[in-house]
Amino acid sequence: MDTVSVTCPYCFERTDLVVDPDTEGSYVEDCEVCCRPWQITVVRAGGELEVVVDRAQ
Ligand SMILES: [Zn+2]
């Protein structure tokens, strides 16, 4: 499991997001703090993990 530190785009709380090793692409998950939906985008390039958190539409 990879753990990435992310900042909620709504409440700006910093939390650790656990990313499954098989996960790639976009999915929606609720913020643990304010329960509003995150649009999470996971990109894996050359062994590097990049996670972008946006407000879900
Ligand atoms: Zn939040």
N, CA, C, O and the ligand as a Tripos MOL2 file, in Angstrom:
@<TRIPOS>MOLECULE
protein
  229   227    58     0     0
PROTEIN
NO_CHARGES

@<TRIPOS>ATOM
      1 N           0.8390   -1.1970    0.0000 N.3       1 MET1
      2 CA          0.0000    0.0000    0.0000 C.3       1 MET1
      3 C           0.8840    1.2610    0.0000 C.2       1 MET1
      4 O           1.8830    1.3340    0.7160 O.2       1 MET1
      5 N           0.5090    2.2060   -0.7850 N.am      2 ASP2
      6 CA          1.1890    3.4980   -0.7690 C.3       2 ASP2
      7 C           0.3430    4.4900    0.0130 C.2       2 ASP2
      8 O          -0.8760    4.5460   -0.1470 O.2       2 ASP2
      9 N           0.9880    5.2570    0.8430 N.am      3 THR3
     10 CA          0.2840    6.2970    1.5850 C.3       3 THR3
     11 C           0.7590    7.6630    1.0970 C.2       3 THR3
     12 O           1.9550    7.9540    1.0670 O.2       3 THR3
     13 N          -0.2040    8.4830    0.7190 N.am      4 VAL4
     14 CA          0.1080    9.7960    0.1760 C.3       4 VAL4
     15 C          -0.5690   10.8520    1.0460 C.2       4 VAL4
     16 O          -1.7340   10.7140    1.4190 O.2       4 VAL4
     17 N           0.1660   11.8880    1.3550 N.am      5 SER5
     18 CA         -0.4140   12.9820    2.1230 C.3       5 SER5
     19 C          -1.1190   13.9350    1.1620 C.2       5 SER5
     20 O          -0.5050   14.4750    0.2420 O.2       5 SER5
     21 N          -2.4200   14.1340    1.3900 N.am      6 VAL6
     22 CA         -3.2070   14.9930    0.5010 C.3       6 VAL6
     23 C          -3.9350   16.0540    1.3200 C.2       6 VAL6
     24 O          -4.1590   15.8950    2.5200 O.2       6 VAL6
     25 N          -4.2940   17.1310    0.6440 N.am      7 THR7
     26 CA         -5.0400   18.2020    1.2900 C.3       7 THR7
     27 C          -6.4370   18.2700    0.6910 C.2       7 THR7
     28 O          -6.5930   18.3330   -0.5280 O.2       7 THR7
     29 N          -7.4460   18.2570    1.5430 N.am      8 CYS8
     30 CA         -8.8250   18.3210    1.0710 C.3       8 CYS8
     31 C          -9.0810   19.6600    0.3750 C.2       8 CYS8
     32 O          -8.7440   20.7110    0.9190 O.2       8 CYS8
     33 N          -9.6810   19.6310   -0.8340 N.am      9 PRO9
     34 CA         -9.9680   20.8800   -1.5470 C.3       9 PRO9
     35 C         -11.1500   21.6540   -0.9430 C.2       9 PRO9
     36 O         -11.4220   22.7820   -1.3540 O.2       9 PRO9
     37 N         -11.8380   21.0670    0.0110 N.am     10 TYR10
     38 CA        -12.9690   21.7560    0.6520 C.3      10 TYR10
     39 C         -12.5850   22.3240    2.0130 C.2      10 TYR10
     40 O         -12.6930   23.5290    2.2380 O.2      10 TYR10
     41 N         -12.1350   21.4560    2.9220 N.am     11 CYS11
     42 CA        -11.8780   21.8960    4.3010 C.3      11 CYS11
     43 C         -10.3860   22.1270    4.5730 C.2      11 CYS11
     44 O         -10.0030   22.6020    5.6420 O.2      11 CYS11
     45 N          -9.5470   21.7760    3.5710 N.am     12 PHE12
     46 CA         -8.0990   22.0050    3.6510 C.3      12 PHE12
     47 C          -7.4250   21.2650    4.8080 C.2      12 PHE12
     48 O          -6.3420   21.6430    5.2540 O.2      12 PHE12
     49 N          -8.0780   20.2140    5.2810 N.am     13 GLU13
     50 CA         -7.4290   19.3460    6.2610 C.3      13 GLU13
     51 C          -6.4390   18.4530    5.5240 C.2      13 GLU13
     52 O          -6.7190   17.9800    4.4220 O.2      13 GLU13
     53 N          -5.2860   18.2270    6.1350 N.am     14 ARG14
     54 CA         -4.2940   17.3540    5.5410 C.3      14 ARG14
     55 C          -4.4820   15.9480    6.1120 C.2      14 ARG14
     56 O          -4.4590   15.7590    7.3280 O.2      14 ARG14
     57 N          -4.6660   14.9640    5.2300 N.am     15 THR15
     58 CA         -4.8680   13.5930    5.6760 C.3      15 THR15
     59 C          -4.0220   12.6500    4.8290 C.2      15 THR15
     60 O          -3.5710   13.0020    3.7390 O.2      15 THR15
     61 N          -3.8210   11.4640    5.3440 N.am     16 ASP16
     62 CA         -3.0900   10.4420    4.6030 C.3      16 ASP16
     63 C          -4.0710    9.5870    3.8180 C.2      16 ASP16
     64 O          -5.0100    9.0230    4.3790 O.2      16 ASP16
     65 N          -3.8460    9.4990    2.5310 N.am     17 LEU17
     66 CA         -4.6810    8.6880    1.6640 C.3      17 LEU17
     67 C          -3.9320    7.4070    1.3250 C.2      17 LEU17
     68 O          -2.7940    7.4470    0.8580 O.2      17 LEU17
     69 N          -4.5750    6.2800    1.5610 N.am     18 VAL18
     70 CA         -3.9610    4.9900    1.2490 C.3      18 VAL18
     71 C          -4.3830    4.5820   -0.1550 C.2      18 VAL18
     72 O          -5.5720    4.4780   -0.4570 O.2      18 VAL18
     73 N          -3.3880    4.3520   -1.0080 N.am     19 VAL19
     74 CA         -3.6570    3.9890   -2.4000 C.3      19 VAL19
     75 C          -3.2410    2.5410   -2.6240 C.2      19 VAL19
     76 O          -2.0900    2.1660   -2.4000 O.2      19 VAL19
     77 N          -4.1940    1.7410   -3.0680 N.am     20 ASP20
     78 CA         -3.9270    0.3380   -3.3720 C.3      20 ASP20
     79 C          -2.9040    0.2450   -4.5110 C.2      20 ASP20
     80 O          -2.9640    1.0350   -5.4540 O.2      20 ASP20
     81 N          -1.9690   -0.7060   -4.4380 N.am     21 PRO21
     82 CA         -0.9380   -0.8090   -5.4870 C.3      21 PRO21
     83 C          -1.4990   -1.0080   -6.8970 C.2      21 PRO21
     84 O          -0.8420   -0.6610   -7.8780 O.2      21 PRO21
     85 N          -2.7000   -1.5610   -7.0020 N.am     22 ASP22
     86 CA         -3.3000   -1.7890   -8.3190 C.3      22 ASP22
     87 C          -4.1170   -0.6010   -8.8100 C.2      22 ASP22
     88 O          -4.5780   -0.5930   -9.9520 O.2      22 ASP22
     89 N          -4.2950    0.3850   -7.9690 N.am     23 THR23
     90 CA         -5.1570    1.5070   -8.3260 C.3      23 THR23
     91 C          -4.4490    2.4670   -9.2750 C.2      23 THR23
     92 O          -3.3250    2.9070   -9.0330 O.2      23 THR23
     93 N          -5.1520    2.7730  -10.3630 N.am     24 GLU24
     94 CA         -4.6670    3.7770  -11.2940 C.3      24 GLU24
     95 C          -5.8850    4.3870  -11.9630 C.2      24 GLU24
     96 O          -6.8790    3.6990  -12.1980 O.2      24 GLU24
     97 N          -5.8110    5.6930  -12.2740 N.am     25 GLY25
     98 CA         -6.9410    6.3540  -12.9000 C.3      25 GLY25
     99 C          -7.7110    7.1860  -11.8940 C.2      25 GLY25
    100 O          -7.1650    7.6130  -10.8760 O.2      25 GLY25
    101 N          -9.0070    7.4180  -12.1920 N.am     26 SER26
    102 CA         -9.8090    8.3070  -11.3690 C.3      26 SER26
    103 C         -10.8810    7.5610  -10.5980 C.2      26 SER26
    104 O         -11.4600    6.5940  -11.0930 O.2      26 SER26
    105 N         -11.1360    8.0150   -9.3920 N.am     27 TYR27
    106 CA        -12.2590    7.4920   -8.6230 C.3      27 TYR27
    107 C         -12.6960    8.5620   -7.6250 C.2      27 TYR27
    108 O         -12.0020    9.5560   -7.4100 O.2      27 TYR27
    109 N         -13.8490    8.3370   -7.0290 N.am     28 VAL28
    110 CA        -14.4010    9.3090   -6.0990 C.3      28 VAL28
    111 C         -14.4010    8.7070   -4.7020 C.2      28 VAL28
    112 O         -14.8250    7.5680   -4.5070 O.2      28 VAL28
    113 N         -13.9210    9.4850   -3.7290 N.am     29 GLU29
    114 CA        -13.9270    9.0480   -2.3400 C.3      29 GLU29
    115 C         -14.2640   10.2550   -1.4730 C.2      29 GLU29
    116 O         -13.8610   11.3780   -1.7720 O.2      29 GLU29
    117 N         -15.0070   10.0100   -0.3950 N.am     30 ASP30
    118 CA        -15.3990   11.1190    0.4730 C.3      30 ASP30
    119 C         -14.2790   11.4920    1.4330 C.2      30 ASP30
    120 O         -13.5300   10.6320    1.8970 O.2      30 ASP30
    121 N         -14.1760   12.7810    1.7250 N.am     31 CYS31
    122 CA        -13.2220   13.2750    2.7150 C.3      31 CYS31
    123 C         -13.5890   12.7100    4.0800 C.2      31 CYS31
    124 O         -14.7570   12.7110    4.4680 O.2      31 CYS31
    125 N         -12.5650   12.2180    4.8160 N.am     32 GLU32
    126 CA        -12.8320   11.6530    6.1460 C.3      32 GLU32
    127 C         -13.2530   12.7260    7.1440 C.2      32 GLU32
    128 O         -13.8970   12.4280    8.1490 O.2      32 GLU32
    129 N         -12.8910   13.9570    6.8680 N.am     33 VAL33
    130 CA        -13.1470   15.0430    7.8080 C.3      33 VAL33
    131 C         -14.4960   15.7170    7.5340 C.2      33 VAL33
    132 O         -15.3150   15.8450    8.4430 O.2      33 VAL33
    133 N         -14.7330   16.1490    6.2920 N.am     34 CYS34
    134 CA        -15.9510   16.9140    5.9920 C.3      34 CYS34
    135 C         -16.9460   16.1240    5.1450 C.2      34 CYS34
    136 O         -18.0450   16.6080    4.8770 O.2      34 CYS34
    137 N         -16.5730   14.9050    4.7160 N.am     35 CYS35
    138 CA        -17.4640   13.9920    3.9860 C.3      35 CYS35
    139 C         -17.8960   14.5010    2.6120 C.2      35 CYS35
    140 O         -18.8510   13.9790    2.0350 O.2      35 CYS35
    141 N         -17.2130   15.5020    2.0870 N.am     36 ARG36
    142 CA        -17.5380   15.9340    0.7340 C.3      36 ARG36
    143 C         -16.7020   15.1380   -0.2740 C.2      36 ARG36
    144 O         -15.6120   14.6720    0.0590 O.2      36 ARG36
    145 N         -17.2020   14.9790   -1.4970 N.am     37 PRO37
    146 CA        -16.5740   14.0380   -2.4400 C.3      37 PRO37
    147 C         -15.3120   14.5690   -3.1070 C.2      37 PRO37
    148 O         -15.2820   15.6800   -3.6360 O.2      37 PRO37
    149 N         -14.2800   13.7500   -3.0670 N.am     38 TRP38
    150 CA        -13.0500   14.0430   -3.7820 C.3      38 TRP38
    151 C         -13.0420   13.3080   -5.1080 C.2      38 TRP38
    152 O         -13.4630   12.1550   -5.1980 O.2      38 TRP38
    153 N         -12.5600   13.9860   -6.1300 N.am     39 GLN39
    154 CA        -12.2310   13.3290   -7.3890 C.3      39 GLN39
    155 C         -10.7250   13.0520   -7.3150 C.2      39 GLN39
    156 O          -9.9090   13.9710   -7.3960 O.2      39 GLN39
    157 N         -10.3740   11.7770   -7.1610 N.am     40 ILE40
    158 CA         -8.9720   11.4070   -6.9980 C.3      40 ILE40
    159 C          -8.4390   10.8540   -8.3070 C.2      40 ILE40
    160 O          -9.0540    9.9810   -8.9190 O.2      40 ILE40
    161 N          -7.3010   11.3630   -8.7310 N.am     41 THR41
    162 CA         -6.6560   10.8650   -9.9380 C.3      41 THR41
    163 C          -5.2840   10.3130   -9.5610 C.2      41 THR41
    164 O          -4.4360   11.0230   -9.0200 O.2      41 THR41
    165 N          -5.0910    9.0330   -9.8590 N.am     42 VAL42
    166 CA         -3.8310    8.3580   -9.5420 C.3      42 VAL42
    167 C          -3.0780    8.0930  -10.8420 C.2      42 VAL42
    168 O          -3.5960    7.4500  -11.7550 O.2      42 VAL42
    169 N          -1.8630    8.5920  -10.9080 N.am     43 VAL43
    170 CA         -1.0240    8.4020  -12.0860 C.3      43 VAL43
    171 C           0.2560    7.7110  -11.6460 C.2      43 VAL43
    172 O           0.8970    8.1260  -10.6800 O.2      43 VAL43
    173 N           0.6250    6.6510  -12.3640 N.am     44 ARG44
    174 CA          1.8820    5.9680  -12.0890 C.3      44 ARG44
    175 C           2.7550    6.0650  -13.3360 C.2      44 ARG44
    176 O           2.3870    5.5610  -14.3980 O.2      44 ARG44
    177 N           3.8870    6.6990  -13.2090 N.am     45 ALA45
    178 CA          4.7930    6.8640  -14.3490 C.3      45 ALA45
    179 C           6.2130    6.5970  -13.8840 C.2      45 ALA45
    180 O           6.7310    7.2930  -13.0110 O.2      45 ALA45
    181 N           6.8390    5.5900  -14.4690 N.am     46 GLY46
    182 CA          8.2160    5.2580  -14.1370 C.3      46 GLY46
    183 C           8.4360    4.9360  -12.6820 C.2      46 GLY46
    184 O           9.4730    5.2800  -12.1150 O.2      46 GLY46
    185 N           7.4590    4.2710  -12.0650 N.am     47 GLY47
    186 CA          7.5960    3.8920  -10.6670 C.3      47 GLY47
    187 C           7.2300    5.0030   -9.6940 C.2      47 GLY47
    188 O           7.1980    4.7950   -8.4810 O.2      47 GLY47
    189 N           6.9550    6.1840  -10.2380 N.am     48 GLU48
    190 CA          6.5740    7.3090   -9.3910 C.3      48 GLU48
    191 C           5.0580    7.3670   -9.2790 C.2      48 GLU48
    192 O           4.3390    7.2030  -10.2650 O.2      48 GLU48
    193 N           4.5890    7.6030   -8.0660 N.am     49 LEU49
    194 CA          3.1590    7.7150   -7.8300 C.3      49 LEU49
    195 C           2.7840    9.1870   -7.6960 C.2      49 LEU49
    196 O           3.3880    9.9310   -6.9240 O.2      49 LEU49
    197 N           1.7700    9.5900   -8.4690 N.am     50 GLU50
    198 CA          1.2880   10.9650   -8.3730 C.3      50 GLU50
    199 C          -0.2090   10.9320   -8.1100 C.2      50 GLU50
    200 O          -0.9590   10.2710   -8.8280 O.2      50 GLU50
    201 N          -0.6330   11.6380   -7.0930 N.am     51 VAL51
    202 CA         -2.0410   11.6560   -6.7170 C.3      51 VAL51
    203 C          -2.5370   13.0960   -6.7150 C.2      51 VAL51
    204 O          -1.9560   13.9680   -6.0680 O.2      51 VAL51
    205 N          -3.6260   13.3310   -7.4550 N.am     52 VAL52
    206 CA         -4.2280   14.6630   -7.5140 C.3      52 VAL52
    207 C          -5.6250   14.5670   -6.9150 C.2      52 VAL52
    208 O          -6.3970   13.6800   -7.2790 O.2      52 VAL52
    209 N          -5.9500   15.4680   -6.0050 N.am     53 VAL53
    210 CA         -7.2730   15.5030   -5.4020 C.3      53 VAL53
    211 C          -7.9760   16.7900   -5.8160 C.2      53 VAL53
    212 O          -7.4650   17.8890   -5.6000 O.2      53 VAL53
    213 N          -9.1640   16.6360   -6.4160 N.am     54 ASP54
    214 CA         -9.9750   17.7640   -6.8550 C.3      54 ASP54
    215 C         -11.3730   17.6370   -6.3010 C.2      54 ASP54
    216 O         -11.7600   16.5840   -5.7940 O.2      54 ASP54
    217 N         -12.1260   18.7100   -6.3990 N.am     55 ARG55
    218 CA        -13.5440   18.6310   -6.0260 C.3      55 ARG55
    219 C         -14.2810   17.8480   -7.1100 C.2      55 ARG55
    220 O         -14.1460   18.1450   -8.2970 O.2      55 ARG55
    221 N         -15.0590   16.8510   -6.7010 N.am     56 ALA56
    222 CA        -15.8600   16.0930   -7.6550 C.3      56 ALA56
    223 C         -16.9930   16.9750   -8.1400 C.2      56 ALA56
    224 O         -17.5610   17.7550   -7.3750 O.2      56 ALA56
    225 N         -17.3180   16.8440   -9.4220 N.am     57 GLN57
    226 CA        -18.3830   17.6730  -10.0010 C.3      57 GLN57
    227 C         -19.7510   17.1300   -9.6250 C.2      57 GLN57
    228 O         -20.7700   17.6950  -10.0210 O.2      57 GLN57
    229 ZN        -12.6190   17.7890    3.7730 Zn       58 ZN58
@<TRIPOS>BOND
     1     1     2 1
     2     2     3 1
     3     3     4 2
     4     3     5 am
     5     5     6 1
     6     6     7 1
     7     7     8 2
     8     7     9 am
     9     9    10 1
    10    10    11 1
    11    11    12 2
    12    11    13 am
    13    13    14 1
    14    14    15 1
    15    15    16 2
    16    15    17 am
    17    17    18 1
    18    18    19 1
    19    19    20 2
    20    19    21 am
    21    21    22 1
    22    22    23 1
    23    23    24 2
    24    23    25 am
    25    25    26 1
    26    26    27 1
    27    27    28 2
    28    27    29 am
    29    29    30 1
    30    30    31 1
    31    31    32 2
    32    31    33 am
    33    33    34 1
    34    34    35 1
    35    35    36 2
    36    35    37 am
    37    37    38 1
    38    38    39 1
    39    39    40 2
    40    39    41 am
    41    41    42 1
    42    42    43 1
    43    43    44 2
    44    43    45 am
    45    45    46 1
    46    46    47 1
    47    47    48 2
    48    47    49 am
    49    49    50 1
    50    50    51 1
    51    51    52 2
    52    51    53 am
    53    53    54 1
    54    54    55 1
    55    55    56 2
    56    55    57 am
    57    57    58 1
    58    58    59 1
    59    59    60 2
    60    59    61 am
    61    61    62 1
    62    62    63 1
    63    63    64 2
    64    63    65 am
    65    65    66 1
    66    66    67 1
    67    67    68 2
    68    67    69 am
    69    69    70 1
    70    70    71 1
    71    71    72 2
    72    71    73 am
    73    73    74 1
    74    74    75 1
    75    75    76 2
    76    75    77 am
    77    77    78 1
    78    78    79 1
    79    79    80 2
    80    79    81 am
    81    81    82 1
    82    82    83 1
    83    83    84 2
    84    83    85 am
    85    85    86 1
    86    86    87 1
    87    87    88 2
    88    87    89 am
    89    89    90 1
    90    90    91 1
    91    91    92 2
    92    91    93 am
    93    93    94 1
    94    94    95 1
    95    95    96 2
    96    95    97 am
    97    97    98 1
    98    98    99 1
    99    99   100 2
   100    99   101 am
   101   101   102 1
   102   102   103 1
   103   103   104 2
   104   103   105 am
   105   105   106 1
   106   106   107 1
   107   107   108 2
   108   107   109 am
   109   109   110 1
   110   110   111 1
   111   111   112 2
   112   111   113 am
   113   113   114 1
   114   114   115 1
   115   115   116 2
   116   115   117 am
   117   117   118 1
   118   118   119 1
   119   119   120 2
   120   119   121 am
   121   121   122 1
   122   122   123 1
   123   123   124 2
   124   123   125 am
   125   125   126 1
   126   126   127 1
   127   127   128 2
   128   127   129 am
   129   129   130 1
   130   130   131 1
   131   131   132 2
   132   131   133 am
   133   133   134 1
   134   134   135 1
   135   135   136 2
   136   135   137 am
   137   137   138 1
   138   138   139 1
   139   139   140 2
   140   139   141 am
   141   141   142 1
   142   142   143 1
   143   143   144 2
   144   143   145 am
   145   145   146 1
   146   146   147 1
   147   147   148 2
   148   147   149 am
   149   149   150 1
   150   150   151 1
   151   151   152 2
   152   151   153 am
   153   153   154 1
   154   154   155 1
   155   155   156 2
   156   155   157 am
   157   157   158 1
   158   158   159 1
   159   159   160 2
   160   159   161 am
   161   161   162 1
   162   162   163 1
   163   163   164 2
   164   163   165 am
   165   165   166 1
   166   166   167 1
   167   167   168 2
   168   167   169 am
   169   169   170 1
   170   170   171 1
   171   171   172 2
   172   171   173 am
   173   173   174 1
   174   174   175 1
   175   175   176 2
   176   175   177 am
   177   177   178 1
   178   178   179 1
   179   179   180 2
   180   179   181 am
   181   181   182 1
   182   182   183 1
   183   183   184 2
   184   183   185 am
   185   185   186 1
   186   186   187 1
   187   187   188 2
   188   187   189 am
   189   189   190 1
   190   190   191 1
   191   191   192 2
   192   191   193 am
   193   193   194 1
   194   194   195 1
   195   195   196 2
   196   195   197 am
   197   197   198 1
   198   198   199 1
   199   199   200 2
   200   199   201 am
   201   201   202 1
   202   202   203 1
   203   203   204 2
   204   203   205 am
   205   205   206 1
   206   206   207 1
   207   207   208 2
   208   207   209 am
   209   209   210 1
   210   210   211 1
   211   211   212 2
   212   211   213 am
   213   213   214 1
   214   214   215 1
   215   215   216 2
   216   215   217 am
   217   217   218 1
   218   218   219 1
   219   219   220 2
   220   219   221 am
   221   221   222 1
   222   222   223 1
   223   223   224 2
   224   223   225 am
   225   225   226 1
   226   226   227 1
   227   227   228 2
@<TRIPOS>SUBSTRUCTURE
     1 MET1         2 RESIDUE 1 A MET
     2 ASP2         6 RESIDUE 1 A ASP
     3 THR3        10 RESIDUE 1 A THR
     4 VAL4        14 RESIDUE 1 A VAL
     5 SER5        18 RESIDUE 1 A SER
     6 VAL6        22 RESIDUE 1 A VAL
     7 THR7        26 RESIDUE 1 A THR
     8 CYS8        30 RESIDUE 1 A CYS
     9 PRO9        34 RESIDUE 1 A PRO
    10 TYR10       38 RESIDUE 1 A TYR
    11 CYS11       42 RESIDUE 1 A CYS
    12 PHE12       46 RESIDUE 1 A PHE
    13 GLU13       50 RESIDUE 1 A GLU
    14 ARG14       54 RESIDUE 1 A ARG
    15 THR15       58 RESIDUE 1 A THR
    16 ASP16       62 RESIDUE 1 A ASP
    17 LEU17       66 RESIDUE 1 A LEU
    18 VAL18       70 RESIDUE 1 A VAL
    19 VAL19       74 RESIDUE 1 A VAL
    20 ASP20       78 RESIDUE 1 A ASP
    21 PRO21       82 RESIDUE 1 A PRO
    22 ASP22       86 RESIDUE 1 A ASP
    23 THR23       90 RESIDUE 1 A THR
    24 GLU24       94 RESIDUE 1 A GLU
    25 GLY25       98 RESIDUE 1 A GLY
    26 SER26      102 RESIDUE 1 A SER
    27 TYR27      106 RESIDUE 1 A TYR
    28 VAL28      110 RESIDUE 1 A VAL
    29 GLU29      114 RESIDUE 1 A GLU
    30 ASP30      118 RESIDUE 1 A ASP
    31 CYS31      122 RESIDUE 1 A CYS
    32 GLU32      126 RESIDUE 1 A GLU
    33 VAL33      130 RESIDUE 1 A VAL
    34 CYS34      134 RESIDUE 1 A CYS
    35 CYS35      138 RESIDUE 1 A CYS
    36 ARG36      142 RESIDUE 1 A ARG
    37 PRO37      146 RESIDUE 1 A PRO
    38 TRP38      150 RESIDUE 1 A TRP
    39 GLN39      154 RESIDUE 1 A GLN
    40 ILE40      158 RESIDUE 1 A ILE
    41 THR41      162 RESIDUE 1 A THR
    42 VAL42      166 RESIDUE 1 A VAL
    43 VAL43      170 RESIDUE 1 A VAL
    44 ARG44      174 RESIDUE 1 A ARG
    45 ALA45      178 RESIDUE 1 A ALA
    46 GLY46      182 RESIDUE 1 A GLY
    47 GLY47      186 RESIDUE 1 A GLY
    48 GLU48      190 RESIDUE 1 A GLU
    49 LEU49      194 RESIDUE 1 A LEU
    50 GLU50      198 RESIDUE 1 A GLU
    51 VAL51      202 RESIDUE 1 A VAL
    52 VAL52      206 RESIDUE 1 A VAL
    53 VAL53      210 RESIDUE 1 A VAL
    54 ASP54      214 RESIDUE 1 A ASP
    55 ARG55      218 RESIDUE 1 A ARG
    56 ALA56      222 RESIDUE 1 A ALA
    57 GLN57      226 RESIDUE 1 A GLN
    58 ZN58       229 GROUP 0 **** ****
